[in-house]
């Protein structure tokens, strides 16, 4: 189990990664034909699906990596590069293509299907970057209390996501495009720092002589 300060850092990292404020414009676009009640239901379903996906990654992530023979240091480098690419998109106030391409979002909107799980929860919120980061954070300690704390952090962050999506309309009006972009850039900067930490720590494990 880690110290409380480290769990606080993890919570900030997970919040920056999921970035609920950057998801607001996409959520509003995809639910433009829904009533207020349907929008709340979509927000609830997307949040629950996100929480389940991330918690499964906490408890089963390393087992899945072992099945494919992937070492944690290699995964740290790969995950760090992925996060770095995502952070650059966020700093430029763009939706990371690692989550959704514009074509995928347009298709989901045109088909008018239930977008709560796909693409909102997976991969917009719980995408490759989110899942890989949670697996790496979970690997920092190997006891069940650590996994329990990680699960609690995810539940708390996902609750904030739910509140952001549920109040997406007033939040969007209050913050405006500029406000949302500023928050996105700050979250992107935090992610960039986290990604460099992952890459350097992974490389030092793979090449101990560099130490």
C-alpha positions, 0 to 999 in steps of 0.5 A: 500500500502506498502513502496518502500523498501518492494516492492523491497524486494518482487521483489527480492523474486519473481525473486529468486522464478521464478529463470530464470537461473535455468530454462535455462538447462531445456528449452534448453533440451526441445527445443533441436529439435526446430529452433532458431525462434521456441525457441524464440516463445516458450520463448514468449508463456511461459513468457506470460502464466507465467505472466497471471497465476501469475497476476491472483493469485495476484487478485484472490488468496485470494478469492480462499482460502476463497472459500475453507475455508483456512486461510492466516496464515495456508496458510503461514505455508504450503507455507513456508514449500513448499518453504523451500523444493524447496530452499533445492533442489536449494541449492543442484543444483537440479530441485525442484520436486515440479515443475517437476519430471524428468519423466514428463520432459522426457515425454514432450521431447519424445512426442515432443509436445508444451512445452511452457505452460506445462511444461515450464510456468506451473508448471516449472515457475509458480508452486505451490511455485510461486503461493502461494508466490504471494498470500501471498505477495498480502495479505500484503495490501488490496488496488488496488494500492498494487495489481497493484504494485504486477502485475507490479513487475510480469511483470518486472520479467517475462520480465527478464525471457523472455530475459533469455530464449530468450538468453538461448544458449549464456547464457548457454555457457557463464555461464556454468553449474557451473555458473548456479548452483552458481546462483541457490544456491544463489536464493535457499538461499534467498528462504530459508530465505523467507520460514522461514519468512512465517512459523514463521509469520504464526505460530505466527498468529495461536498461538498468545501465542507464541508471 
